[in-house]
Amino acid sequence: MEWCIADEQTPDEDLQRAMEWACGNGADCSKIQLNHPCYLPNTLKDHASYSFNSYYQKFKNKGGSCYFNSAAITTDLDPSHGSCKFEFIP
């Protein structure tokens, strides 16, 4: 099992740009909005991780990658926390 998360070494402006791209190209970014399960912790890295993973799970079987201009990395540790569940699609 593999998830796609933000690379901690990516500068904030690159993360922001990559997250906006993911959200504009099919990632489900509704859960990182205020009062939704993945809004907290309200950090760019956490929100970017959720959006990257959403995109990756949706498109990995159709050629999509976990790259985002080198802003993201894959992990085999489930990044879900509390009521925020990171999707995994086999």
C-alpha positions as CSV (number, residue, x, y, z in Angstrom):
1,M,0.0,0.0,0.0
2,E,1.3,3.4,-0.9
3,W,0.2,7.0,-0.3
4,C,1.5,10.3,-1.8
5,I,2.4,13.1,0.6
6,A,4.2,16.4,0.5
7,D,8.0,16.3,0.8
8,E,9.0,18.2,3.9
9,Q,11.9,19.8,2.1
10,T,9.7,21.5,-0.5
11,P,9.5,25.3,-0.1
12,D,6.0,26.6,0.8
13,E,5.4,28.5,-2.5
14,D,6.2,25.3,-4.5
15,L,3.8,23.3,-2.3
16,Q,1.1,25.9,-2.7
17,R,1.5,25.9,-6.5
18,A,1.5,22.1,-6.7
19,M,-1.6,21.8,-4.4
20,E,-3.5,24.3,-6.5
21,W,-2.6,22.3,-9.6
22,A,-3.7,19.0,-8.0
23,C,-7.0,20.6,-6.7
24,G,-7.6,22.0,-10.2
25,N,-6.9,18.7,-12.0
26,G,-9.2,16.2,-10.2
27,A,-8.0,15.9,-6.6
28,D,-10.9,16.1,-4.1
29,C,-9.9,19.1,-2.0
30,S,-13.3,19.5,-0.2
31,K,-12.1,17.7,2.9
32,I,-9.3,20.3,3.6
33,Q,-11.8,23.1,3.7
34,L,-12.8,24.8,7.1
35,N,-15.0,22.5,9.3
36,H,-14.2,19.4,7.2
37,P,-12.4,16.3,8.5
38,C,-8.9,17.1,7.1
39,Y,-8.8,20.9,7.7
40,L,-6.8,20.4,10.9
41,P,-3.9,20.6,11.3
42,N,-4.2,23.7,9.2
43,T,-0.8,23.6,7.7
44,L,0.2,23.9,4.0
45,K,2.1,20.6,4.3
46,D,-0.9,18.7,5.7
47,H,-3.3,20.2,3.1
48,A,-0.9,19.6,0.3
49,S,-0.4,16.0,1.4
50,Y,-4.1,15.3,1.3
51,S,-4.6,16.9,-2.1
52,F,-1.6,15.1,-3.6
53,N,-2.8,11.8,-2.3
54,S,-6.3,12.3,-3.5
55,Y,-5.0,13.0,-7.0
56,Y,-2.5,10.2,-6.9
57,Q,-5.1,7.6,-5.8
58,K,-7.5,8.7,-8.4
59,F,-5.1,8.7,-11.4
60,K,-2.3,6.3,-10.5
61,N,-4.0,3.4,-12.4
62,K,-4.3,5.8,-15.4
63,G,-0.7,6.9,-15.6
64,G,-0.8,9.7,-12.9
65,S,2.3,10.0,-10.7
66,C,3.2,11.2,-7.2
67,Y,5.7,13.8,-8.5
68,F,4.1,17.3,-8.5
69,N,7.2,19.0,-9.8
70,S,9.2,17.1,-7.1
71,A,7.0,18.5,-4.3
72,A,5.8,15.0,-3.2
73,I,7.0,11.6,-2.2
74,T,5.4,8.2,-1.7
75,T,5.2,6.5,1.7
76,D,4.0,3.1,2.9
77,L,2.9,4.6,6.2
78,D,-0.8,5.6,6.3
79,P,-0.9,9.4,6.8
80,S,-4.5,9.3,8.1
81,H,-5.1,10.9,11.5
82,G,-8.2,11.2,13.6
83,S,-11.2,11.7,11.5
84,C,-9.1,12.5,8.4
85,K,-8.8,9.4,6.3
86,F,-6.4,9.4,3.4
87,E,-7.9,7.4,0.6
88,F,-6.2,4.3,-0.7
89,I,-7.3,2.7,-4.0
90,P,-5.6,-0.7,-4.8
